[in-house]
Every structure is written in structure tokens, then in C-alpha cells.
Amino acid sequence: MKENSAHYEFSLTNQFFADIDAPEIQKGKLQVQLDVKKTMGIYVLNFHIEGSVVVPCDRCLDDMELPVETDDTLKVKLGLEFSDEDDMVIVPEEDGYINVAWFMYEFIALSIPMKHVHAPGKCNKGMMGALNKHLRTSADEEDEMDDFLDEEEMTDEPSEAREIDPRWNELKKILDNN
């Protein structure tokens, strides 16, 4: 990089995910805008990633598309040996470059939800029939329970129906005594 700033654009396709060979995401189509600025020996890389990825549904295992839009920053400086600690990546001066492919993959993977589930009624009917046959509760009831838990997490007041296990109170006493 000859100037103090540069702009790069990347198109990430299924081939990118095949080359990365990581299990979480196998397919996708994304656009990456990368702005690099050099200030006082530190390169600040600002990524804007937008598009969609294809992941398996956690419930029916059919592919589902998830939208991705994320802005991330990576700080890089030159040093004696490679190091990837906290928010700073150190690249050996003799190399003089960094491959950002894995960092882009990590930013994408971290931007998608942990639970990948189709919208209600959109899962594979055959797989859902087999799943419901072997579950104590149906997948629809599980969705309702997830919704209930999500609502409960948003409220500040604890649910009256939920009682605290007395063993936790005993553990709290031990912590308070220390």
C-alpha cells in the first residue's frame, strides 16, 4: 500500500466458502467493502460485508438463506513474528502482507444467529413428521416455548411461575461469606 489509505472490493461466492473449508457456512453470496487506513504504523481495516449465506436448518436440515450485514474493524501492525491477540494482529515485517480471507469468514460467521431455524411452517414436512414422532413435545410447541423464553428475557421482572432452586440460595450464601 503506497498511500495512507486504500479501498478494496471483494465478491464472495460459494467458491470462497469451499476454499475456506469451514463447517459452519458452505455457501453464500456477499459483497465486501474494505477500507484500509495507515496511521502511526498501524493499519486499520474497516470491513462492510453485505449479502446472504446458506446454512442448514437446525431442525429439518434443509438449506436456508440468512441475510448478512456487518461492519467490523481489524487493526494490523508490522512486527517480528505473527501474533493474533485481542484487537491487534501483528504481521512479520519480512512478509509485509496479511491474508484477510479468514477474518472475513469469521466476521460473517459471527454475524449470523446461533440458532438457524426456518420460519414456522417452512421446515421440510417429511423431516418434521419424523422429528415430531420422536420428540416429547412437538416442534410447534418448542417454537412457542422459545418465544416465551425470548419474551421473558426481555422483561426485567422474573416470572412468578419460575421458582429458584433452593440449592442456588445455598451457593449464594457461600459466595456472600467469602
JOVENLIN-V987330 format. One record per run of one state. SS is the DSSP state (hx for helix, st for strand, lp for the rest). FROM is the first residue (numbers start at 0). LEN is the number of residues. If there is no record, write none. Layout:
ss:SS from:FROM len:LEN
ss:SS from:FROM len:LEN
This chain:
ss:lp from:0 len:4
ss:st from:4 len:8
ss:lp from:12 len:1
ss:hx from:13 len:7
ss:lp from:20 len:6
ss:st from:26 len:13
ss:lp from:39 len:2
ss:st from:41 len:15
ss:lp from:56 len:6
ss:st from:62 len:17
ss:lp from:79 len:3
ss:st from:82 len:3
ss:lp from:85 len:2
ss:st from:87 len:5
ss:lp from:92 len:8
ss:hx from:100 len:11
ss:lp from:111 len:13
ss:hx from:124 len:10
ss:lp from:134 len:4
ss:hx from:138 len:16
ss:lp from:154 len:11
ss:hx from:165 len:12
ss:lp from:177 len:1
